[in-house]
Amino acid sequence: MTKYAMILAVVASPVAAQSFSPPEGCTGYLTVQSKSCVVSNHMRCEMDDTGDNRRVDFGETGFEYSGRTNAESQWVESYYPNSESYEVLGPDPVKPASFSDLLETGISEYDFTTVDQNSEVFRFIGVDRLTGEEVEIDGVMLKRTAYEIRLEDAEGSVSWMSRGSEFVNPEWGIFLSGTGTSLVPGQDETDEDNTPVEFIFPGELGFFSTQPKFGCGVVMSSFDLDQANVKEMQQ
């Protein structure tokens, strides 16, 4: 069984009703409770490359997302249970995202593709910039970023775009969501606030919980849930 399948099996098990334990060979190190009724659990796995991060998200209706990023915070794989779809990083990116460039130069531009389960190719073009502002949330110091990103289909038509701000933690090597405005052509803009509220560490109450605590009570469609996760994959 692959590490990906093992994580899905653990998440889907009945014992994961209130919390879950990482699969064998994986070590959880962080739980993030966000404003958007999402709790994100982060882990490292021996089977993965050094610096890889796995994240499993739960919302009001349960399991919503599972993904893996590498040491440069590039999207390696993503799974969306609401639409039963998944994507993997495409080969030979025009310009790969670089977490190290962002920290060293203050900017990371990227142009890469992902490939879904139907072999459909999606092109992501965007930029992350450090704003120079540092923010403390629940006792953790974070660097604020500003981002712009767009999604193009195989014909080059823009099917989704977003702009906003996020946070990075150099020690963890991950992005954390913030606020943003997204637009699907022909539809109204959508504002989101996925800012972290609490950071929970091993041994603390609520670590690796499956129960979100903040901002719940708003019904979202499967499409909305998947779109909300598109930029969050970069965490």
HELIX and SHEET records of a PDB file:
HELIX    1   1 LYS A    3  ALA A   12  1                                  10    
HELIX    2   2 PRO A   14  ALA A   16  5                                   3    
HELIX    3   3 PHE A   99  THR A  105  1                                   7    
HELIX    4   4 SER A  222  GLU A  232  1                                  11    
SHEET    1   A13 THR A 190  ASP A 193  0                                        
SHEET    2   A13 ILE A 174  LEU A 183 -1                                        
SHEET    3   A13 VAL A 158  ASN A 169 -1                                        
SHEET    4   A13 VAL A 140  GLU A 152 -1                                        
SHEET    5   A13 VAL A 121  ILE A 137 -1                                        
SHEET    6   A13 ILE A 107  ASP A 116 -1                                        
SHEET    7   A13 SER A  85  LEU A  89 -1                                        
SHEET    8   A13 TRP A  75  TYR A  80 -1                                        
SHEET    9   A13 GLY A  62  THR A  69 -1                                        
SHEET   10   A13 ASN A  53  GLY A  59 -1                                        
SHEET   11   A13 VAL A  39  CYS A  45 -1                                        
SHEET   12   A13 CYS A  26  SER A  34 -1                                        
SHEET   13   A13 PRO A 196  ILE A 200 -1                                        
END                                                                             
